[in-house]
Amino acid sequence: MSIKINRNKVADELGRRISASTSPFHTVLYVAKELKDNGFEELILSEKWKVKKGGKYFAKIFDSTLAAFTVGEKWEGGNFRITAAHTDFPCLKIKPEAEIYAQGCVKCNVEVYGGPILNTWLDRPLSAAGRIVIKSDDIMEPEIRYIDFKRPMFVIPNLAIHMNREVNKGIELNRQKDMLPVMFAGKGAEDIRKSGILIKELADCAGVRKDDILDYELYIYPFEGQTLLGTDNSLYTAGRLDNVTSVQACIKGIIASADSDARDNGISFTIIYDSEEIGSGTKQGAGSVITRFVLERIYKCLGIDDEVMKCDIASAIGLSVDVAHAVHPNVPEKSDLTNKLYMNQGFGIKTSAAERYASDIKVIGIVKQLCEKYDILNQRYVNRSDIQGGSTLGTIVVSQLPVRMLDIGVPILAMHSARETMGIDDQYYLEKIVEAFYKEA
């Protein structure tokens, strides 16, 4: 059976999420609203929970991670499904006291977050998003506000070729010297710096006084929009495909599972973590106790004892959903000889002898049978034996929970670039496999 994919529809839906997901905090805000609109009840991490069979719930975790789950009306234990993705992306993070005066300009002091391809950030309009903390009447409860400038604020200029004739032979960029964005140029730049231009912009954006801002946490992101391209609109280019593509699949899947009769006797669970790009070792990362912490609360609310929970975890199956490397048409020798991913030919099933990707042969069998039943294209991916490749949060999750888990994701080009490229059909296949994973009894 041949499936006709509405590429514009898939791209528009993904594009709305990418536009909204300008920081991990904004990703969570967008998802939280989406879940509320679909009847999910919010649970507060620091308050007592009330969870019932037949319910659907979500909890924001320190603003940048979110867990969502549904409980079947007939659930008595077992039949537990989990998917996971991440909310963060490689980028530049603004340091405190960021303004620097230099040669009639004001620059912004930043540090590198994760492992971006640095030169892809040059000569692009850049903006920033994140959160600020402001003064409140209760000292122990300062107010948090979310900020997105939603306009081009910065640029990191290249050096002209006339001043660096060897640039096309390759150049190493210094993270402290070469990656500083410019945010003002003109007379009075030194006075502008002294006045605290960044704090002023933040205050104006938030509608507060400069003196009320106690601190900020801001991530720089490419301001350019996303688009379909190619002779038949088969390609899609955008920032943050890693890992908004996977967040989209997980959230659509968990929403669909709430309406599935097949899940009446099970628990469907998804969690989108922060901090994957920096090792997951934060309180809201996959390497923390947060997943077990949430699961223990769910089971306790439902009156299920710890031994049953441990049995359920041991018999659970999961998908770690993160992007994969498409074979590069100009550099195909960087891919494996027989296990390579082609764009628009299905999502990737990723395995690694070193377990840099979470893998389990039983889950592979389940996923392949689901693909056959629902006519979903899939491909296998393994790194070249002499290239280590990246890793995912799947292996970190299973180090904390003994769950059978498999890594899957859409194939993309230029992973960790400021702008990545994918085949738009693969997003459709990824969403369908996650939906089928939850749907099947």
C-alpha positions as CSV (number, residue, x, y, z in Angstrom):
1,M,0.0,0.0,0.0
2,S,1.4,3.4,-1.0
3,I,0.8,6.2,1.5
4,K,0.2,9.7,0.2
5,I,1.9,12.1,2.6
6,N,0.7,15.7,2.8
7,R,4.1,17.3,3.1
8,N,2.8,20.9,3.6
9,K,0.7,19.7,6.6
10,V,3.6,17.8,8.2
11,A,5.9,20.8,7.7
12,D,3.5,23.3,9.0
13,E,2.8,21.4,12.2
14,L,6.5,20.8,12.8
15,G,7.3,24.4,11.9
16,R,4.9,25.8,14.5
17,R,6.6,23.7,17.2
18,I,10.1,24.7,16.0
19,S,9.2,28.4,16.0
20,A,7.9,28.1,19.6
21,S,10.7,25.9,20.9
22,T,13.4,28.6,21.1
23,S,14.7,27.4,24.5
24,P,14.1,24.3,26.5
25,F,11.7,26.3,28.7
26,H,9.7,27.4,25.7
27,T,9.5,23.8,24.4
28,V,8.0,22.8,27.7
29,L,5.6,25.8,27.6
30,Y,4.4,24.8,24.2
31,V,3.9,21.2,25.1
32,A,2.1,22.0,28.3
33,K,-0.4,24.1,26.5
34,E,-0.9,21.4,23.9
35,L,-1.5,18.8,26.6
36,K,-4.0,21.0,28.4
37,D,-5.8,21.7,25.2
38,N,-6.2,17.9,24.8
39,G,-7.6,17.4,28.3
40,F,-4.4,16.5,30.3
41,E,-4.4,17.6,33.9
42,E,-1.3,19.3,35.2
43,L,0.4,17.9,38.3
44,I,2.8,20.2,40.3
45,L,6.1,18.5,41.2
46,S,6.3,20.1,44.6
47,E,2.7,19.4,45.6
48,K,0.7,16.2,46.4
49,W,-0.6,14.3,43.4
50,K,-4.0,12.7,42.8
51,V,-3.8,10.2,40.0
52,K,-6.7,8.0,38.9
53,K,-7.3,5.2,36.4
54,G,-8.7,6.6,33.2
55,G,-6.8,9.9,33.7
56,K,-4.2,11.7,31.7
57,Y,-1.6,13.9,33.3
58,F,1.6,15.9,32.9
59,A,4.1,17.5,35.1
60,K,6.7,20.2,34.3
61,I,10.0,19.4,35.9
62,F,12.2,22.5,36.8
63,D,10.7,24.3,33.8
64,S,12.7,22.5,31.1
65,T,11.8,18.9,31.4
66,L,8.2,17.5,31.2
67,A,6.7,14.1,31.8
68,A,3.2,13.1,30.5
69,F,1.2,9.9,31.0
70,T,-2.1,8.2,30.6
71,V,-3.6,5.5,32.9
72,G,-6.0,3.0,31.4
73,E,-9.4,2.5,33.0
74,K,-8.8,-1.2,33.4
75,W,-5.2,-1.1,34.4
76,E,-4.1,-3.4,37.2
77,G,-0.3,-3.3,36.6
78,G,1.9,-4.2,33.6
79,N,1.7,-3.1,30.0
80,F,3.9,-0.1,30.5
81,R,5.2,1.9,27.5
82,I,7.7,4.7,27.6
83,T,9.2,7.1,25.0
84,A,11.8,9.8,25.6
85,A,13.3,12.7,23.7
86,H,15.1,15.9,24.7
87,T,14.3,19.6,24.8
88,D,17.7,21.2,24.6
89,F,19.9,21.9,21.5
90,P,23.5,22.9,20.8
91,C,23.8,26.7,20.9
92,L,25.4,29.7,22.6
93,K,24.5,30.6,26.2
94,I,24.8,34.2,27.4
95,K,27.1,34.7,30.4
96,P,26.3,37.0,33.3
97,E,27.6,40.6,33.0
98,A,27.7,39.9,29.3
99,E,28.3,43.3,27.7
100,I,31.8,44.0,26.2
101,Y,32.9,47.2,24.5
102,A,35.1,46.7,21.5
103,Q,36.0,49.1,18.6
104,G,32.8,51.1,18.6
105,C,30.6,48.0,19.1
106,V,29.0,46.3,22.0
107,K,29.6,42.5,22.0
108,C,27.8,39.8,24.1
109,N,29.9,37.4,26.1
110,V,28.8,33.8,25.6
111,E,29.8,30.3,26.3
112,V,29.2,27.3,24.1
113,Y,26.4,24.9,25.1
114,G,26.8,21.4,23.9
115,G,28.6,20.6,20.6
116,P,27.5,23.0,17.9
117,I,29.2,23.3,14.5
118,L,30.6,26.7,15.3
119,N,31.1,28.2,11.9
120,T,27.4,27.6,11.0
121,W,26.6,30.3,13.6
122,L,28.5,33.0,11.7
123,D,26.8,35.8,9.6
124,R,23.3,34.8,10.7
125,P,20.6,36.9,12.3
126,L,20.4,35.6,15.9
127,S,17.9,36.1,18.7
128,A,17.7,34.9,22.3
129,A,15.2,33.2,24.6
130,G,15.1,31.8,28.1
131,R,14.0,33.0,31.5
132,I,14.6,35.7,34.0
133,V,14.2,35.8,37.8
134,I,12.8,39.0,39.3
135,K,12.3,40.5,42.7
136,S,9.2,39.5,44.6
137,D,7.6,40.3,48.0
138,D,8.5,36.9,49.2
139,I,12.3,36.6,49.2
140,M,12.2,32.8,49.1
141,E,9.9,32.8,46.1
142,P,11.3,35.2,43.4
143,E,9.2,35.3,40.2
144,I,10.2,33.5,37.1
145,R,9.3,34.9,33.7
146,Y,10.0,33.5,30.2
147,I,11.6,35.7,27.6
148,D,11.8,35.4,23.8
149,F,13.0,38.5,22.0
150,K,11.5,37.2,18.7
151,R,13.6,39.5,16.7
152,P,17.1,39.6,15.3
153,M,19.4,41.0,18.1
154,F,22.9,39.6,17.4
155,V,25.3,38.6,14.6
156,I,28.7,36.9,14.8
157,P,30.6,38.4,11.8
158,N,33.1,36.4,9.8
159,L,36.5,37.9,9.0
160,A,36.7,39.1,5.4
161,I,38.6,36.8,3.0
162,H,40.9,39.7,2.2
163,M,42.2,39.6,5.8
164,N,42.4,35.8,5.9
165,R,43.3,34.4,2.4
166,E,43.5,30.9,3.8
167,V,40.0,30.8,5.2
168,N,38.8,28.3,2.6
169,K,41.5,25.9,3.7
170,G,39.8,25.6,7.1
171,I,40.1,27.7,10.2
172,E,39.7,26.8,13.9
173,L,37.4,29.2,15.7
174,N,38.3,30.2,19.3
175,R,35.2,29.8,21.5
176,Q,36.0,32.8,23.6
177,K,37.4,35.2,20.9
178,D,35.7,34.4,17.7
179,M,32.1,33.5,18.8
180,L,31.1,36.7,20.5
181,P,28.0,38.2,18.9
182,V,27.7,41.9,18.2
183,M,24.6,43.6,19.4
184,F,25.2,47.3,19.0
185,A,27.5,49.5,16.8
186,G,27.7,53.3,16.7
187,K,28.6,56.4,18.7
188,G,28.1,56.1,22.4
189,A,28.8,52.3,22.3
190,E,30.9,52.6,25.5
191,D,28.1,54.4,27.3
192,I,25.6,51.9,26.0
193,R,27.7,49.1,27.4
194,K,27.9,50.8,30.8
195,S,24.2,51.3,30.9
196,G,23.6,47.6,30.7
197,I,22.0,47.3,27.3
198,L,21.1,43.6,27.6
199,I,19.3,44.1,30.9
200,K,17.4,47.0,29.5
201,E,16.2,44.9,26.6
202,L,15.2,42.2,29.0
203,A,13.3,44.6,31.2
204,D,11.5,46.1,28.2
205,C,10.6,42.7,26.9
206,A,9.3,41.5,30.3
207,G,7.6,44.8,31.2
208,V,9.6,45.2,34.4
209,R,12.2,47.6,35.8
210,K,15.9,46.9,35.2
211,D,16.6,46.9,38.9
212,D,14.0,44.2,39.5
213,I,15.9,41.6,37.3
214,L,18.0,39.5,39.6
215,D,19.4,37.1,37.0
216,Y,18.8,35.5,33.6
217,E,19.3,32.3,31.7
218,L,19.4,33.0,28.0
219,Y,20.1,30.9,24.9
220,I,21.0,32.3,21.5
221,Y,19.2,30.8,18.6
222,P,19.1,31.4,14.8
223,F,16.3,33.7,13.9
224,E,15.7,32.5,10.3
225,G,12.5,30.6,9.7
226,Q,12.2,27.0,8.5
227,T,11.1,25.9,5.0
228,L,10.4,23.1,2.6
229,L,12.7,23.0,-0.4
230,G,13.7,20.8,-3.4
231,T,11.9,20.3,-6.7
232,D,9.1,18.5,-5.0
233,N,9.2,20.0,-1.5
234,S,10.7,16.8,-0.2
235,L,13.4,18.4,1.9
236,Y,13.0,20.5,5.0
237,T,15.5,22.8,6.6
238,A,15.4,24.4,10.0
239,G,17.2,25.0,13.2
240,R,16.6,22.6,16.2
241,L,15.5,19.6,14.2
242,D,17.6,17.9,16.8
243,N,15.4,17.3,18.8
244,V,12.1,19.0,18.1
245,T,11.3,16.3,15.5
246,S,11.3,13.7,18.3
247,V,9.4,15.9,20.8
248,Q,6.7,16.2,18.2
249,A,6.5,12.5,17.7
250,C,6.4,11.7,21.4
251,I,3.8,14.3,22.3
252,K,1.5,13.4,19.4
253,G,1.9,9.8,20.4
254,I,1.0,10.3,24.0
255,I,-2.1,12.4,23.1
256,A,-3.2,9.7,20.6
257,S,-2.7,7.0,23.2
258,A,-5.3,8.6,25.5
259,D,-8.0,7.9,22.9
260,S,-6.9,4.3,22.2
261,D,-9.1,1.5,23.5
262,A,-6.0,-0.8,23.3
263,R,-4.4,1.2,26.1
264,D,-7.3,0.7,28.5
265,N,-5.2,-1.9,30.4
266,G,-1.9,0.0,30.3
267,I,0.2,3.0,31.2
268,S,1.6,5.2,28.4
269,F,4.4,7.5,29.5
270,T,6.6,10.0,27.8
271,I,9.3,12.3,29.1
272,I,11.2,15.0,27.3
273,Y,14.4,15.8,29.1
274,D,16.7,18.8,29.3
275,S,20.5,18.6,29.4
276,E,21.0,15.8,26.8
277,E,23.5,17.9,24.9
278,I,25.7,18.3,28.0
279,G,25.6,14.8,29.3
280,S,22.2,14.6,31.1
281,G,23.7,14.9,34.6
282,T,21.5,17.6,35.9
283,K,18.5,17.4,38.3
284,Q,16.2,17.5,35.2
285,G,18.3,15.3,33.0
286,A,18.0,11.7,32.0
287,G,20.9,10.8,34.2
288,S,19.1,11.9,37.4
289,V,16.6,10.1,39.6
290,I,13.8,12.1,38.1
291,T,12.2,9.3,36.0
292,R,12.1,6.9,38.9
293,F,10.9,9.8,41.2
294,V,7.9,10.4,38.9
295,L,7.1,6.7,38.4
296,E,7.1,6.0,42.1
297,R,4.6,8.8,42.7
298,I,2.3,7.5,40.0
299,Y,2.3,4.0,41.4
300,K,1.8,5.2,44.9
301,C,-1.1,7.3,44.0
302,L,-2.7,4.3,42.3
303,G,-2.2,2.2,45.4
304,I,0.3,-0.2,43.6
305,D,3.1,-1.4,45.7
306,D,6.8,-1.1,44.9
307,E,7.3,-4.7,44.0
308,V,4.7,-4.5,41.2
309,M,6.3,-1.3,40.0
310,K,9.6,-3.0,39.7
311,C,8.0,-5.9,37.8
312,D,6.3,-3.4,35.4
313,I,9.6,-1.6,34.8
314,A,11.4,-4.9,34.1
315,S,8.7,-5.9,31.6
316,A,8.3,-2.5,30.0
317,I,9.4,-1.5,26.5
318,G,10.6,1.9,25.4
319,L,11.7,4.1,22.6
320,S,14.5,6.7,22.8
321,V,13.6,9.1,20.1
322,D,16.5,11.3,18.7
323,V,17.8,12.3,15.3
324,A,20.1,10.1,13.2
325,H,22.7,10.7,10.6
326,A,21.5,10.6,7.0
327,V,24.1,9.5,4.4
328,H,25.7,12.7,3.1
329,P,25.6,12.8,-0.8
330,N,28.9,14.6,-1.0
331,V,30.7,12.5,1.6
332,P,29.1,9.0,1.5
333,E,32.3,7.4,2.7
334,K,31.6,8.6,6.2
335,S,28.6,6.2,6.5
336,D,28.6,2.5,7.1
337,L,29.0,0.1,4.1
338,T,25.6,-1.5,4.5
339,N,23.6,0.2,7.2
340,K,23.1,3.8,6.1
341,L,20.1,6.1,6.2
342,Y,18.6,7.8,3.2
343,M,16.3,10.8,3.5
344,N,12.6,10.3,2.8
345,Q,13.0,6.5,3.0
346,G,11.8,6.0,6.6
347,F,12.9,6.6,10.1
348,G,16.1,5.1,11.4
349,I,16.6,2.2,13.9
350,K,19.9,2.8,15.5
351,T,22.2,0.2,17.1
352,S,25.8,0.2,18.3
353,A,28.1,-2.6,19.5
354,A,29.3,-0.2,22.2
355,E,25.7,0.6,23.2
356,R,26.1,4.2,22.4
357,Y,22.5,3.8,21.2
358,A,20.0,2.0,23.4
359,S,19.1,-1.3,21.7
360,D,17.2,-4.4,22.4
361,I,16.5,-7.1,19.9
362,K,13.0,-7.8,21.2
363,V,12.0,-4.2,20.8
364,I,13.5,-4.2,17.3
365,G,11.2,-7.1,16.5
366,I,8.2,-5.3,17.9
367,V,9.0,-2.1,15.9
368,K,9.6,-4.0,12.7
369,Q,6.2,-5.8,13.1
370,L,4.5,-2.5,13.8
371,C,6.0,-1.0,10.7
372,E,4.8,-4.0,8.6
373,K,1.3,-3.8,10.0
374,Y,0.9,0.0,9.6
375,D,2.9,0.4,6.4
376,I,5.6,2.5,8.0
377,L,9.0,2.8,6.3
378,N,12.1,2.2,8.4
379,Q,15.8,1.7,7.9
380,R,18.7,0.4,9.9
381,Y,21.7,2.6,11.0
382,V,25.1,1.6,12.4
383,N,28.1,3.9,12.5
384,R,31.2,3.1,10.5
385,S,33.4,0.9,12.6
386,D,36.2,3.5,12.6
387,I,33.9,6.4,13.5
388,Q,32.6,6.6,17.1
389,G,29.6,8.7,16.4
390,G,27.4,10.3,19.0
391,S,25.3,8.9,21.8
392,T,21.7,9.4,23.0
393,L,19.8,9.7,26.3
394,G,18.4,6.2,25.7
395,T,21.6,4.6,27.1
396,I,21.4,6.9,30.1
397,V,17.7,6.1,30.8
398,V,18.4,2.4,30.8
399,S,21.3,2.9,33.2
400,Q,18.7,4.3,35.7
401,L,15.8,2.0,34.8
402,P,16.1,-1.6,33.6
403,V,13.8,-1.1,30.6
404,R,14.0,-2.7,27.2
405,M,14.6,0.3,25.0
406,L,15.5,1.1,21.3
407,D,16.9,4.2,19.7
408,I,15.0,5.6,16.7
409,G,14.9,8.9,14.9
410,V,14.6,10.8,11.6
411,P,17.7,10.9,9.4
412,I,19.2,14.5,9.1
413,L,22.1,16.2,7.5
414,A,24.4,18.6,9.3
415,M,23.5,17.4,12.8
416,H,24.4,20.2,15.4
417,S,24.6,22.8,12.7
418,A,22.7,26.1,13.3
419,R,20.5,24.8,10.5
420,E,19.9,21.1,9.8
421,T,18.2,19.3,6.8
422,M,15.9,16.3,6.7
423,G,13.4,14.6,4.4
424,I,9.9,15.7,5.5
425,D,8.4,12.3,4.8
426,D,10.5,10.8,7.6
427,Q,8.8,13.0,10.1
428,Y,5.5,11.4,9.1
429,Y,6.9,7.9,9.5
430,L,8.5,8.8,12.9
431,E,5.2,10.1,14.2
432,K,3.3,7.1,12.9
433,I,5.7,4.5,14.6
434,V,5.4,6.2,18.0
435,E,1.6,6.4,17.7
436,A,1.5,2.7,16.7
437,F,3.9,1.8,19.5
438,Y,1.4,3.2,22.0
439,K,-1.7,2.1,20.2
440,E,-1.0,-1.6,19.9
441,A,-2.2,-3.7,22.9
